[in-house]
């Protein structure tokens, strides 16, 4: 569950200009609440379309590449291309993961 002000790293393969979808890119920063009416969190990031679905990691270790997936790249607002948003993954997402891991 990503709370506001938490350090995250977001990853994706943005494909709209100036990107071409061929390389993995990332952003890092502290989360902010979405003031547009959703329960999502935002982070400053200029990645474009194509990065959707990429993971957000908390407790990310840049040396090992490991961390906890706490959200996914979901959307941007047309009037704010510098912030990407993702849903807050919490207990329900963990239950789903634990169930899938048992299959």
C-alpha positions as CSV (number, residue, x, y, z in Angstrom):
1,X,0.0,0.0,0.0
2,X,1.6,3.2,-1.1
3,X,1.0,6.1,1.3
4,X,1.6,9.7,0.5
5,X,5.2,10.8,0.6
6,X,6.7,7.3,0.1
7,X,9.7,6.9,-2.1
8,X,8.9,4.8,-5.2
9,X,10.6,3.7,-8.4
10,X,8.4,3.2,-11.4
11,X,9.3,1.3,-14.5
12,X,8.0,1.0,-18.0
13,X,8.6,0.8,-21.7
14,X,7.2,4.2,-22.9
15,X,6.5,4.3,-26.6
16,X,5.2,7.7,-27.5
17,X,7.7,10.4,-28.5
18,X,10.4,11.0,-27.4
19,X,10.5,7.3,-26.5
20,X,10.3,4.3,-28.9
21,X,9.2,1.5,-26.6
22,X,12.4,-0.5,-27.0
23,X,14.1,0.3,-23.7
24,X,13.2,0.1,-20.1
25,X,12.9,3.5,-18.4
26,X,12.3,4.5,-14.8
27,X,11.3,7.4,-12.6
28,X,11.8,7.8,-8.9
29,X,10.2,10.2,-6.4
30,X,7.9,10.6,-3.5
31,X,4.2,9.9,-3.9
32,X,1.5,12.6,-3.8
33,X,-2.3,12.2,-3.5
34,X,-4.4,12.5,-6.7
35,X,-6.5,15.6,-6.3
36,X,-8.6,14.7,-9.4
37,X,-11.1,12.5,-7.5
38,X,-9.5,9.1,-7.4
39,X,-7.8,7.2,-4.6
40,X,-4.7,6.8,-6.7
41,X,-1.2,8.2,-5.8
42,X,0.9,10.2,-8.2
43,X,4.7,10.5,-8.8
44,X,6.6,13.0,-11.0
45,X,7.4,11.2,-14.2
46,X,7.6,12.1,-17.9
47,X,7.2,8.5,-19.3
48,X,4.6,8.4,-22.0
49,X,2.1,5.9,-23.2
50,X,3.4,2.3,-23.3
51,X,4.6,2.5,-19.7
52,X,1.2,1.5,-18.4
53,X,1.1,-1.6,-16.3
54,X,4.8,-1.2,-15.3
55,X,5.5,-1.8,-11.6
56,X,6.0,0.8,-8.8
57,X,8.4,-0.5,-6.2
58,X,8.8,0.6,-2.6
59,X,11.8,-0.4,-0.5
60,X,13.6,-0.7,-3.9
61,X,17.3,-1.7,-3.7
62,X,19.1,-0.2,-6.7
63,X,22.0,-2.6,-6.2
64,X,19.9,-5.8,-6.3
65,X,16.9,-4.6,-8.3
66,X,14.5,-6.0,-5.6
67,X,11.7,-4.3,-3.9
68,X,8.0,-4.5,-3.1
69,X,5.5,-3.9,-5.9
70,X,3.0,-1.4,-4.4
71,X,1.3,-0.1,-7.5
72,X,1.4,-0.1,-11.3
73,X,1.6,2.7,-13.8
74,X,-2.0,3.5,-14.7
75,X,-2.9,7.0,-16.0
76,X,-2.0,10.6,-16.5
77,X,-4.2,13.7,-16.8
78,X,-4.2,15.5,-20.2
79,X,-3.4,18.8,-18.5
80,X,-0.5,17.3,-16.4
81,X,1.9,15.3,-18.4
82,X,4.6,15.3,-15.7
83,X,2.7,13.2,-13.1
84,X,1.8,9.5,-13.5
85,X,-0.7,7.8,-11.3
86,X,-1.3,4.3,-10.0
87,X,-3.8,2.6,-7.8
88,X,-3.1,1.8,-4.1
89,X,-2.5,-1.9,-3.8
90,X,-3.2,-3.2,-0.4
91,X,-4.5,-6.2,1.5
92,X,-6.9,-7.4,-1.3
93,X,-4.0,-7.4,-3.9
94,X,-1.8,-9.3,-1.4
95,X,-4.6,-11.9,-0.9
96,X,-4.9,-12.3,-4.7
97,X,-1.1,-12.7,-5.0
98,X,-0.9,-15.2,-2.2
99,X,-3.8,-17.2,-3.8
100,X,-2.1,-17.3,-7.2
101,X,1.2,-18.3,-5.7
102,X,-0.5,-21.4,-4.3
103,X,-1.8,-22.6,-7.6
